[in-house]
Amino acid sequence: MMGKTQAVLQARLAIWYGEMKMKIKWNHRCVRWGLTALAVIVCSMMLYFLLFHSANIRAAFQTIIGIMMPVVFGFILAYLLSPVLNSIERWILYPLRKRLKLKERPKTRQRTRGLSILITACFIYLVIHTLIGMLVSQIVPSIESIILNFDTYMNNFTGWLNQLLANNPDLKDYVVNLVDRYSVELETFLNETVLVKSSELIRTVSLSVLGFLKGLWDLIIGFIISIYILGSKEKFAIQAKKLVYACFDSDSGNVIINNFRFAHNTFIGFISGNILDSLIVGLICFVGTTIMQTPYAALVSVIVGVTNVIPFFGPFLGAVPSAVLILVVDPMHPLNCVYFVMFILLLQQIDGNLISPKILGGSTGLSGFWVIFSITLFGGLFGILGMVIGVPIFAIIYAAIKSKVNSTLIKKNISMEM
């Protein structure tokens, strides 16, 4: 009965809409002028509020973003975990289902998806647990040891400088005065700035802790939301396709969907491949530094592996502070620092010529100049995050511009090979 009433209501609405469409002549000049005037008024009001009430608009926007942050985290986590889930289904669960000769039924697909989500969640938990365990067992003690022995390291470093510059008194006096001056400035900063503003520092730290806890809570809720998104990701994809084809014609819809697939493959392929490449580089660095008995091998390997996520500049960003750390910790054996620098140069050559091409391949399609350009541009705009994601984003922009230019040249009967 309810379904029949709903069908009758939809039929009446369709008839009313058809009658209204026949009564209103949308192509009439007065109607077009009225719609244009309405659009101008609305745009003028929006411009007024944007110019004179931008603070309120910004505050409202930030409030909405804060409320929707768990959902944003959920979509981001689902997007990043989707390749892991697809790999588990493709290489483990689907072959297992064929081997068990299970029939293709909706319940079978639901159970397969649920099991794949469970395995993905366990895998992510195992990765996070391993990283935290390594952080607690290796990296945290290394940092604590550096802090506790900082005075000893600085005295040894100063003694090494004195021994190194013994044959050049002028240069020795300049370096010692430079170190003494910055030591005095650091002490003055600690006494006059940090201690005086200790209350503000405590307040800032407290707010940072509260912000961290709120972010952690949003992340937990986002992870729960990502599970629901992963469970129905095909349904979301179908709804997105319907929306595209409803708003655009078939040809434009196909172009939009193909461009989105290209952007997805470029971005997720680069990010996942870059993370895997950095993990391999970090493990190789740990093995090599352990064999060479480099001080704080675990900490140095983490620095090298994490900074390797940044293309082109990452190896230098990780090698320089690591080399300085090794030299300060053990200044009486400077060859350890030299051996470490030589090892890092060799490792980066192996990574750039063997490991990275095998994993990433030509996923971006950018030349060396455009890689440097994209890292510089997005790094200046968004910091470290921009340096990490700048290359795939710029690769997508570059491909879109290239496609548009080539299609325009084809329409003008101009050869693309110049």
N, C-alpha and C positions, 0 to 999 in steps of 0.2 A: 504493500500500500504506500509505504514511504517512497519507494523507488518510482512508483507511478506518479505521485504528486510532484516529485523533483523533475521528472521528465516533462510533465505538463508545464511547470514553471519555466524550464529552459526553453520550451517551444514558444511560450508567450513572450519571453524576453527577446528571442530571435525575431519574432514578428514585429515587436515594438522597435527594435533596432533597425530593421529593414524599412519600416515606415518612416522613422526619423531620418534615415539616410536618404530616402527619396524626397522628403520635404525640404531638407537643407541642401542647397546647391553649392557644394564645396568649391566649385570652379568659378563661382560668381565673383566679380571684382570686389564688391562690397565685403563679402565674406573674407576674401584674401586680405584686404586692407585691414579689416577688424582683427584678424589673427596676427597680422604683422604689428599692429599697434599694441595688442596685448603682450606679444613677445618683447617689444621694446620696453614697455612699462615694467614687466617682470625683471628683465635684465637690468634696468635702471635701479630698481629697488635692491636687487642683489649687489650691484656695484656700490650703492650707498652704504649698505650694511657692511660690505667688505672693507670700505675705506674708513668709516667712522665707528664701527663696532667690531673691529678685527680681534680685539682682546677677548670679547665675549664669544665670538665665533671660535677662536682658538681654544678657549677654555671648554666650550661645549664639545668641540671635536676631541680634545684630550680626554674628557670624561667618557665619551662614547668609546674611544680606543681602550681606555682602562677597563671599562666594563666588558668589552668584547675580546680582551687580550687572551683569556683561556681558549676561546674559539679560534683566534689567530694562531696560537700555539698548536692547537689541535690540527689545523689544516697543514701547518708547516711540518709537524712531526709525521703526519700521515703521508705527506708528499715525500719526505726524506726516507721513511720506512717502506714506502711502496716498492722500490727495487728489491729490498731484502725479502719482502713477502712474495713478490713475483718469482724470485729465484728459488725460494723454498718450495713453492707450488710446482714450478716448472721442472726442477731437477730432483725433487724428493717425493712429494705427495702424489703428483699425477702418475709418474712411473709406478709408484707403489699401488695406486688404485687400479691401474691396468693389470699389474701382476696379480692382484687379488680378484680381478674380474668383477669389479663392482659396476653396476649399471649406472648410466648417466641419469640421475634424478635430481629434482630440486633439493631434497633433503641431503643427498650425497654431496652436492656442491656446497650447501650450507655447512655441513660437517667438515668438509675439506677446508673451507675458508676459516672456520673457527679454529681448527687445529693449526693451520698456518699462522694465524694471528697469535695463538698461544706460543708457538715455537719462536716467532719473531720477538715477542715480548721477553721470553726466556733468554734469547740470544742477546738482546739489548741489555738486559739485567746482568748477564755474564760479562759483557764488555765493560759496563760501568763498574761492576764489582772488581774486575781485574785492574782497571785504571785507578780506582780508589785504593786498592790494595798496594799497587805499585807506588802510588803517591805517598801513602802512609809509611810503607816499609823502606822505600829507597830515597825518594825526593825530599820528604819532610826532614828526616835525619840529616841529609846533606845540607839543607838550608840552615838548620839549627847549628850544625857544626861550623858552617861559615860564619854565622853571627857570633857564636861563642869565641871563635878563634880569630875574629877580625883584627883585633889589636896585634896579635902575634903575626898574622899575615902582613899587616901594614909595616910592622917593624922589620920583618924579613925583607919586604920589598924595598924599604928605605935603605937597609943595609946593602942590598944587592945594587941599588942605584949608586950608593957611595963607593962600592967596590968597582963598579963599572966606570964611574966618572973620576976615579982617583987620578988618572993621568991628565985630566982636563979640569983644572980648578975653577975656571970661570963658568963653564957649563954646569959644573957640579953645584956651585953656589946658586946659580939661577934656578936649577931644578929644585934644590932643597928649599929655597925661598918661596918658590911657587907652591910646593906641597904644604909648607908651613902656613902660607897665606890662606889657601883654601881650607885648611884645617881650622884656622881661626874663624873664618867666615862661617863654616859649618857649625862650630861651637856657638858662635853668636846667634845664628839662626835658631839653634835648638833652645838657647836660653831666653832670647828676647821674643821669639815668635811662637814656638811650639808651647813653651811653658806658660806664657802669658795668655795664649788663646786655648788653653787646655780645655776649658769648659765648652768652647765652640767645637773643639775637636771631638770631645766626648759626645756632644749633641750630633755632630755629623756622623760619627761612627754608629750611634744609636739609630739614626735615620737610615743609614746604610744597611744595618742589620735588619731593620723592619722592612726596608725595600727588598732585601734579599729573601726574607721569609715570604713576603707577598708574591715575589716572582717565582719562588719555589712552589707555592700553593697554586698559582696560575699554571705552572708547568705540569703539576700533577693532574689538575683538572683537564688541561690540554691533552695529556697523554690518554686519559679516559675517553675524551671526545675523539681522539685520533683512532681509537679502537673501533668506535662506531663508524667512523668515516671509512676505515679500511674494510670493514665488513660490508659496506654498500658502495664501494668506489665505482663499480660498473654502473650502478643506478645513477650516481651523481654525474658520471660521464654522459650517459644517455640524456639526462635532463639538460645538461649543458649543450649538447648537440641540438636538442629540440629548440632551445632558446635561440641558438645561432640561426638555425634555419627558419625560425618564426620571424626573426628581425631582419634577415637578409634573404636575397634570392639564392638559388641553388649554387650558382657559380661562385658568388661571393662567400657563401657559407663554406664551400669546399676549400677555397683559398684560406679563409680564416682558420679552419680546422687543421689544414696541412701546415700552416705557419705555426700554430700552437704546438703541433707534434714535433716540428723541427726545434722550436725553442725548448720544449721539454727534454728532448733527447740530447741537445747540446748542453743544457744547464746541468741536468742530473748526471749525465755521463762525465762531464768535467769534474763536478764536485765529488762524486763517488770515486772516480779514478784518482783524483788528486789526494783524497784522504788515504786511499790504499797505497799510493806511491809514497806518501809521507810516512806511513806506518812501516813500510819496508825499509825506507832510508833510516828511520829511527832505530829499527832492530839491527840493521847492519852496522850503524854507528855504535850501538851499545856493545856488540860483539867485538868490533875493532878496538874501541877504547878500553874494553876490559882486557883484551890481549896485550895492549900497549901499557896497561896499568896507569891509565890517565886518571888524575884525581877527579872524584865525583863523576864517574863515568855515566851513571844513570841520569843525573841531572843534566849533564852536557848532552846526552843523547835525546832527552826530552826536548831541550831547547832546539836542537838541530832538527828533530822530526816535526815539531809544531811549526817552526818558522818555514819549513819546506813547503807548507801549504800555500804560502804566498809565491806565485810564479816569479821567476827571474831574480827578484831581489831577495827572496827568502833564504837561500843558502848563505848569502853574505850577512844578512841580519842575524842569523843563528851562529855563524862561525866567529864573527868578531867578538861578541861578549863572552863566548865560550873560551876563546883563546886568551882574552884578557883575564878571565877567571883562573885559568890554568897557570898563567904567568904570575899572578898575584899570590896564588896558593903555594906554588913551588918555584920561587924566583931563582933559587940556587941551581936549578936544572932547567935552563931556558930551552934546551933541546926538546924537552917534552912538548913545549908549546909549538916549536917548529915542526916536530913530527905530527902533532895534531893538525896543524894547518895543511901540511902535505897530504895527510890522510883525508881531510875534508875535501880538498881540491880533487883528489882521485875519486872519492865517493861521488861528488857532484858530476864529474865527467862520466862515470858509469851510469848514474841516474839519468843524465841528460841524453846519453846516446843509446842506452840499452833498456833501462827499466821504464822510464817515462814514455818513450815511444810505443813500447809494447802494451802499456796499460791505457794511456790516453789516445795514442794514435793521432789522427788528424781531426780530433773532436771539435776543435775551434775553427780551424781553417784560417787562422790569422798569421801574418808574418811576424817576425821578431819586433819590428818597429811598432806595429799596432798593439802587440802585447805590452810593450813598455808604455805606450801611450795610454792604454786602458788602465793599467795599474796606477800610473801617475794621476790620471784624471779622477778615477773613482776613489783612490786612496786619499787624495786631497779633499774630496767631498765627504766621504763617509769613514775615513780612518782605516783601521786594520780590516774591518769587515769589507770595506770597498775594495781593498787590495786582493781579498780572497775571491769575491764574487764578481769583480770588475771584468775579468777576462771573458767568462761565458756571457755576461750581459752585453758587453760590447760586441762579442761575436754574433749575437742575435741581431743587434742593431746594424752591424756591418753587412750581414747577410740580407737583411730587409732592404737596405739602401742599394746593395748590389743587384738584387732581384728587380727593384723598381727601375734602376738605370738601364739594365739589360732589356727589360720589356719595352721601355721607351725607345731605346735604340732600334729594337726590332720593328716597332711601329713606324719609325722614320726611315726604315730600310738602310740603316747605317751599320756597318760591320762592327762587331764587338771586339774584334782582334785589331788593335791599333798599336 
